[in-house]
Amino acid sequence: MGRQQEEYLELFNRINFEKIKDHPNILIAANFWDEDRYGAARTCYRFMRAIDDLIDDHKSAHLGFSED
């Protein structure tokens, strides 16, 4: 087995699939990128989740979106 394959296998074995909700697909995939790209993906994902939560909160309190 080559060095790169060993690194991928090691990385794969560190993923906790029992907590898959904490490791969405994009972050699992990003783990295979270099560290800077992975950090950027985590940052973007946190903002995306926060925005999604704000939208869900708004939808639960209102019938929909409008310009009013």
N, C-alpha and C positions, 0 to 999 in steps of 0.2 A: 504494500500500500504506500502511495506517495505521501509526501509531507502535507500537501494541500488537502488530500483526502482525510488524513489523520486530524487535521485542524477542523475540517467540516464535521467529522464524526464527533469530535470532542465538543464542539459547539452544539450540535444536535442533542447530545446526551445531557447538556446543561439545561435544556428547555424543560420546564415543568409543565407537562401536558395536562396535569390534574387541575392547573389553574389557567386553562386556556383563555378564559375571559380576561385575564390579566395580560395575556400575550396575544393580542390580535394578529391576524395574518401578516399585516404590513410590518409589524415589529419582529415577527419571527423571520420574515424574509430579510428585513434590514439587518438582522444579526449576522448575515452572511456577507455584508458589505464591510468596508473599513470602518474603524471606530468613529471618525468624524461624521460620516454619512449616517451611521446608526444613531448617533446623538441628535443629528438634525431631524431624523425621522421620529424619534421620541418626542422632541420638542413640538413638531408639527402635529403629531397625534394628540398630545395633551391639549393644544389649542382647539383642535377639531372636536374633541370630546367635550370641552367646555362650551363651545358654541352649540353643539348638539344638545347639551343639557339645557342651555338657555332657551333654545327653540322649543324643546319638549315642555319646559316650565310655562312658556308663553301659551303654547297650544292647550295645556291643561287648564289654564285660567281664562282663555278666550276662545271664541268660536273659530277664529282663523286670523289671517293677516290682512291688513288693509292700509291704505295710505293715510287714513284719518287719524 
